[in-house]
Amino acid sequence: MRLSNTKVLTSYDSRTGNNRSKHLRRALSSLWTDDSAFSEGANQIRNAVVCPGLCYGDNNFIVDKGVFMAGNGNTAFRFRVALRLDGRECWREILVPASLTFFDLHAVLQECFTWHGEHLFCFCATFPDGKQVQVEELWGEEPSYHEANYEQYMPVEPLPEVRIASETELGDVFPKARTARYYYDYGDDWIHDIKLLRTYRSVHVADPQLWDGAGDAPPEDVGGVYGFERFLDTLGNPEDEEHDGMVEWAEDQMWDRFTLNRHRERLFRWRKHRDMMLQ
């Protein structure tokens, strides 16, 4: 069934975009401080049957670099996703079920990089035979897409094959494709390089897991790589006349520096975040 994304698109409408963004951020702020979602995810992991010999993280319920055993035929992927920041380090390593859709992966990466899901996105992958595939939500089907002329902001030329993100599973593309790119926010133009590190077969992963990471991700709407550098410079200089205003703006954007355990906790809420983006 085709999933509507009209509300996501309205974040680009100059008449309604601000209201949509503020509404989504308030909802996310409530979601990220909702302990019930965190406890639910923690309990799922506590109750799982874990492979012998696996080590646990500092939280005593997050499996660190391990998978849950289940029936044959199940598959999981370990990805390293690096955000291009002109030399500044920012990457996350995740373990995800192959049965997730690309829209699911979009929601997972939104949590891992502290994005809000306010902007358009797409994935692009190349198979060994040179065939390329683009995975998105087919925004062109929405009337508001053409009215706002969003095509001019696409980060890449449309590829010959386009699939629907909410209907395409990761296992339909990986591991045939070993790498991909994830584009988010066609204004700030964030490009994430996705590399498949390992494929686990005959296993089952209950939920996406954040295994490792480094580097702070930019806040939403900071103005691209240049804007992020200016943002960090201003935050780091209390003498700057814009410092206090930038601190206030960062709080309004719910920006947070990367800490592994904190971002692992956030990832427990990825399903609710996904559902919010699809409402």
N, C-alpha and C positions, 0 to 999 in steps of 0.2 A: 504494500500500500504506500502510495506517495505521501511523504510527511511534509506538511506545510511549514515554511520558515518565514512567514510574513513578518512576524514580530522581530525576528533577527534583522531582516532587511530594513525595517523602519528605523533602526538605529542610525541609518545613513540619511534619513529624511530630515532636512533642515527644520521642518515644522514640528516633528515629533521626536527627533533623535535624542535631544537632551533629556526629555521626560523618560524615554525608553531606557537610556543609559542609567539614569539615576534610579529608576525602578529596579533594574537588574542588579545594580550594585547594592542596593538596600537588601534585596532578596539574598544575594550572595553573602553579604555580611552576616545576615541571620543564619544562613546555612553553615558558614564556616565556624560559627560559634555554637552550633547546635551539637551538644555532646551526645545526643541520642544516636545520630548517624555514626559518630565515631565509635560509640560502644557497640553498635550493631556490627560494624566491620571487625572490631576487635574480637567479638564473640565468635564470628564466623571462622576466624583464624585459630582461636583457642580450641574450637571444637573439631577442627580438621585433623585427619590422619596424616601425619607428616613422615616423609621418608626418614629412615634411620640415619643418623650421622649428620643431619643438617644442624646448622648453628642458628641461634636466634639473635635478633638485634637487641639493642639496649632496652627496648620497651618490653621485652619478654613475650611479645605476641606477634611481632612482625617477623616473618620468615625472611632471613637475610640470605639471598642467593640460593634459594632452594625452591622446590616445586612440590605440589601435593600429588600423591599417587591416585590413580583411578583406572578406569577401564582402558582397553587398547583403542588406538585410533585417535586419541585426543592429542592435540598439539598446542605448544606455546612458543612464543617468540621472545627473544631478548634483544632489545634495540638500544642503541646509543643515539640520542637525539641532541644535536649541537646547534645552538642558535648563533647565527653569524653576527658578530659584533665588532668586526674590524680588529681582531687580535685579542679582544677581551674574552676571557674564558667564561662559558656558560653552557653547560650540558647536563643531561639527565640520562640515567640508564634505567630502563624499565623492563619488566616481564609482563607479558599480556597474553591472554588466550587467543588462539588463531580464529576463534569464532566471533570475536568482536568485530563490529562493523567499523568502517573508516570514520563514521560520525562518532562512534564510541571512542575511537582513538583520538579524535579531535577533542572530545571532552576530557579525556585523560591528560592530554598535553596541556590543555587549558589549566588544569589543576597543578601540574608539575611546574609550569612556568608562571603561575599566578596571573594568568590572563582571565578575562571576564566573559568571553564569548560574545562580544558586542559587534564583531566585524566579520566580514566574509573570509572564507578560507578555501583552499584546495590542496590536494596531494597530487604529485606527479611522480611516476615510476617508469623505469625502462627495463624491459626484459632482455635476456642475453641475446636474442635474435634481433635486437634493435627496436622492437615494437614498443611504443610508448602508450601509456594510459594515464588519463587525468580523472581523478575522483573528486567530486564535489557534490553540492546539493542541487545542481541544475538550476541555478538562480535565474537563468534566462527565461524560465517558464513563468516567472512571476511578473505581472504587469508593472509593478513598481520598479523592477530591475531596469526595464527599458525606459521608463519615464525618467529615471535618474541618470541614465546613460552610464551604468556601472562598468560596461565593457571597457571603457577607456582606462580603468584602474586595474585591469587584470595584470598580474605580474608576469604572465607568460602568454604566448599565443595559444589559443585553444588547440589541443592535440586531436588527432583523428578519432581516437576512441575516448569517449567520456562516459563514466559510470556514476551512478548515484551513491553518494557516501553512506546513506542510511540503509542501503540495500546491498552493499558490497562488503563481504567479510575480508579480513586481513589475509586469511588462507587462500583467497582467490587470486592474490597478487604475490604474496610471499609464500615460500622461499624462492620461487622462480626469479623474482626480482630481489636483488640483494641490497639495493639502496633506493631511497626515494627522497623527495623534498616536500616539506610541509610549509605552505605559504599562509600567513595569517595577517590580516589588516592590510589591505591594498593601498592604504595611505601611508602608514608608517613603514610598510613593506618589510615585515619580519620573515626571514627565510631560515627554516630549520632543516638541517641535513640529517636524514635518518639512515642509519647503518644497521643491518641485521647482523648481530654478533653470533647468535646461536639459535638453532631450532631444537626444541625438546619434543620428542615423540613419545607416545604411550604414557602421557601424563595429563593431569588436569590442574589448571590453575584456577582457584576459586574466584579471584578478583585480580585486577591489575596491581602490580607491586612496583614501588619505586626502590630500586636497589642502591643507587648511588647518584651522585651529582656534584656539581661545583659551579659557583658563580651566581651572582644576582641577575635575575631577569629584569628587563625594563618595565616600568608601569605602563598601563594602557594610555594611549594618546599622548605619549611623551614627545613625539616628533621624529621618530626614526633613530638611527644610530647617533647622528649628530645631536639630536635633542637629548638622548640618554646621557651622552658625555657631559653636556651642559648641566643636566639635572644632577649628576653625581658631583660635578665640580661645585655647584651651588650648595648642595647639602654639606659638602666637606669644608666649606668656608663660612664660619659663623659671622665673619666680618662683611660678607657680601650683603648688599642692601636687599637682595631678593631671597635671602636665606630663610627667614621666618615664613614668608609666603610660600616658598617651595616645600617646607616641612609640612605646612597645613595642606597644601595640594597633594603631597604624597600620602598623607593620612586619608584624604578624601578618595584617593585612588585605591586605597587598601593595599598599598605597596608594602612588600615585606622582603627583607633580605633572606637569602637561602640558608635554611638549616635543614638537614636531612630528616630528622625526626618530625619536625613541624610539618614539612611538606608530605611526609608519609601519612600523617594524620589527615591532612587535607584530602589526600587521594581516596580516603574512605568515602568521601561524599561525591565522587565523580558521577554516579548514576543520577543523583538528584540534580546536579548541575546540568547534566545532559538533558534530563526531562524538562528543566526550566527553559533551555534553549529551543526545545522542540514544541513548546506550548503555543 
